[in-house]
Amino acid sequence: MPRVTVCWSPAPREVLEWPLELPEGASVADAVRASGFAAASGGPQPGEGELGVWGRRCTPRQAVGEGDRIEIYRPLRVDPKVARRERFRKQGARAAGLFAQRRPGAKPGY
C-alpha cells in the first residue's frame, strides 16, 4: 500500500496537505478523490485542474508510487512574462539586471 501526500495551495505561502495510504494500482485521480480535497477546499474536481507529481505534470490516470507528493495546481492569475515586463518597466533600465549594482570603482561588468 503506497503512502502518498496530496498537496494544494489555495493562496501564496499557504499549503494544505492530506497524507494517504492507497491500495496498489491506485491512480493520481484516485488519490485526489480519496483526499477529500474537493469537499474541503471548494476547489476544482479531479481532472479539472492541472496535476503533478513532485513538480512534474502528470495525467490523472498515472499510477502513484510510495512516497509520491501529488500536487494540484491552481491557475495563474497573470502570465509570468507579462509580470516580469511590468516589474522591469517599474524599476527602469538602469536599476535592473545582473550588473546594476556595481561596487564603486569596479571595472565595467563586475
C-alpha positions as CSV (number, residue, x, y, z in Angstrom):
1,M,0.0,0.0,0.0
2,P,1.7,3.2,-1.1
3,R,1.8,6.2,1.1
4,V,1.3,9.5,-0.7
5,T,0.6,13.1,0.1
6,V,-1.8,15.2,-1.8
7,C,-1.0,19.0,-1.7
8,W,-2.8,22.1,-2.7
9,S,-2.0,25.8,-2.2
10,P,-5.1,28.0,-2.1
11,A,-3.0,31.1,-1.7
12,P,0.7,32.1,-1.7
13,R,2.6,30.8,1.3
14,E,-0.3,28.5,2.3
15,V,-0.2,24.8,1.7
16,L,-2.8,22.2,2.6
17,E,-1.7,18.5,2.8
18,W,-3.5,15.3,3.0
19,P,-1.4,12.2,3.8
20,L,-3.0,9.0,2.5
21,E,-2.4,5.3,2.2
22,L,-3.8,3.9,-1.0
23,P,-4.3,0.4,-2.4
24,E,-1.9,-1.0,-5.0
25,G,-2.5,0.2,-8.5
26,A,-4.2,3.5,-7.4
27,S,-4.0,6.5,-9.8
28,V,-3.4,10.2,-9.2
29,A,-7.1,10.8,-9.6
30,D,-7.9,8.2,-7.0
31,A,-5.6,9.9,-4.6
32,V,-7.1,13.3,-5.2
33,R,-10.6,11.8,-4.7
34,A,-9.6,9.9,-1.6
35,S,-8.1,13.1,0.0
36,G,-11.4,14.8,0.1
37,F,-9.7,17.8,-1.5
38,A,-12.8,19.0,-3.5
39,A,-15.1,19.0,-0.5
40,A,-12.6,20.6,1.9
41,S,-11.4,23.3,-0.4
42,G,-14.2,24.0,-2.7
43,G,-11.6,23.8,-5.5
44,P,-11.7,22.0,-8.8
45,Q,-12.7,18.4,-9.1
46,P,-10.0,15.8,-10.0
47,G,-9.2,16.2,-13.7
48,E,-10.4,19.8,-13.9
49,G,-7.1,21.4,-12.7
50,E,-3.5,20.6,-13.6
51,L,-1.9,17.8,-11.6
52,G,1.7,16.9,-10.9
53,V,3.9,14.5,-9.0
54,W,6.9,16.2,-7.4
55,G,6.7,19.3,-9.6
56,R,6.2,17.4,-12.9
57,R,2.9,17.4,-14.7
58,C,1.1,14.1,-15.0
59,T,-2.2,12.7,-16.2
60,P,-5.0,11.8,-13.7
61,R,-4.5,8.1,-14.9
62,Q,-0.9,7.9,-13.8
63,A,-0.2,5.3,-11.2
64,V,1.1,6.5,-7.8
65,G,4.2,5.2,-6.1
66,E,5.5,5.0,-2.5
67,G,6.2,8.5,-1.1
68,D,4.8,10.5,-4.1
69,R,3.8,14.1,-3.5
70,I,0.7,14.7,-5.7
71,E,0.2,18.4,-6.3
72,I,-2.9,20.2,-7.5
73,Y,-2.0,23.4,-9.3
74,R,-4.2,26.5,-9.3
75,P,-4.5,28.6,-12.5
76,L,-2.1,31.5,-12.9
77,R,-3.6,34.9,-12.4
78,V,-1.0,36.7,-14.5
79,D,1.2,35.5,-17.3
80,P,4.8,35.3,-15.8
81,K,6.2,37.0,-18.9
82,V,3.8,39.9,-18.5
83,A,4.5,40.2,-14.8
84,R,8.3,40.3,-15.5
85,R,7.9,43.0,-18.1
86,E,5.8,45.1,-15.7
87,R,8.4,44.8,-12.9
88,F,11.2,45.8,-15.3
89,R,9.2,48.8,-16.5
90,K,8.7,50.0,-12.9
91,Q,12.4,49.5,-12.0
92,G,13.8,51.2,-15.0
93,A,16.6,50.0,-17.3
94,R,19.5,51.2,-15.0
95,A,18.2,49.6,-11.8
96,A,17.6,46.2,-13.3
97,G,19.9,43.4,-14.4
98,L,22.8,41.4,-13.2
99,F,25.3,44.2,-13.1
100,A,23.0,47.0,-12.0
101,Q,24.6,47.3,-8.6
102,R,28.4,47.5,-9.0
103,R,30.9,48.4,-6.4
104,P,32.3,51.9,-6.6
105,G,35.5,51.9,-8.8
106,A,34.9,48.4,-10.1
107,K,35.6,47.5,-13.8
108,P,32.6,47.5,-16.1
109,G,30.8,44.2,-15.9
110,Y,32.0,43.3,-12.4
